[in-house]
Amino acid sequence: MSTVEIEYCVPCGFRDRALDVQRAILGGLEEHLDRIALVTGDHGVFRVSVDGETVFDKADDEFDVDEIVRSVRAKLR
């Protein structure tokens, strides 16, 4: 079982984006998770990690919920 963290920028208004990603991950991968956490941040951050390893960073990739879920799934298996 694994832990997923979604760190998002509060001042940027990324909360809805983080909630969308959280729902999508739970919708398909809930049985593989011990915990999924939303982590508040700033400075434009939007990062998703599985067991401490980054699988998505807004600084490096275009935001795509489906691609983020695929990246999380790949890390869980």
C-alpha positions in Angstrom: 0.0 0.0 0.0 1.2 3.5 -0.8 0.8 7.2 0.1 0.0 9.8 -2.5 0.6 13.5 -1.8 -0.8 16.3 -3.9 0.9 19.6 -3.1 -0.8 22.7 -4.5 -0.4 26.4 -4.5 -3.0 28.1 -2.3 -2.5 31.7 -3.5 -2.7 30.5 -7.2 -6.1 29.0 -6.6 -5.0 25.4 -7.5 -7.3 23.8 -4.8 -10.0 22.8 -7.4 -7.3 21.3 -9.6 -5.9 19.3 -6.6 -9.4 18.1 -5.7 -10.0 16.9 -9.3 -6.7 14.9 -9.3 -7.6 13.5 -5.9 -11.0 12.3 -7.1 -9.6 10.8 -10.2 -6.9 8.9 -8.3 -9.4 7.6 -5.7 -11.8 6.6 -8.5 -9.4 4.2 -10.0 -6.8 3.4 -7.4 -8.3 3.6 -4.0 -7.8 0.0 -3.1 -4.0 0.4 -3.6 -3.6 3.4 -1.2 -3.1 3.7 2.5 -3.4 7.5 2.3 -4.0 10.3 -0.1 -3.2 13.8 1.2 -3.6 17.4 0.0 -0.6 19.5 1.0 -0.9 23.3 0.9 2.0 25.2 -0.7 2.8 28.4 -2.5 5.1 29.8 -5.2 3.1 28.2 -8.0 3.7 24.6 -6.9 1.6 21.7 -8.2 3.3 18.4 -7.5 2.1 14.8 -7.1 4.2 12.2 -5.4 3.9 8.5 -4.6 5.7 7.3 -1.5 7.9 10.5 -1.6 8.9 10.2 -5.3 7.5 12.9 -7.6 5.4 11.5 -10.5 4.1 14.9 -11.7 5.5 18.5 -11.4 3.7 21.4 -13.0 7.2 22.9 -13.6 8.1 20.0 -15.9 4.9 18.8 -17.5 1.5 20.1 -18.8 -1.4 19.5 -16.5 -3.4 16.5 -17.6 -5.5 14.7 -15.0 -5.5 11.4 -17.0 -1.8 11.5 -17.4 -1.2 12.1 -13.7 -3.5 9.1 -12.9 -1.5 6.9 -15.3 1.8 8.0 -13.7 0.5 7.3 -10.2 -0.9 3.9 -11.4 2.5 3.0 -13.0 4.3 3.8 -9.7 1.9 1.7 -7.6 2.5 -1.5 -9.7 
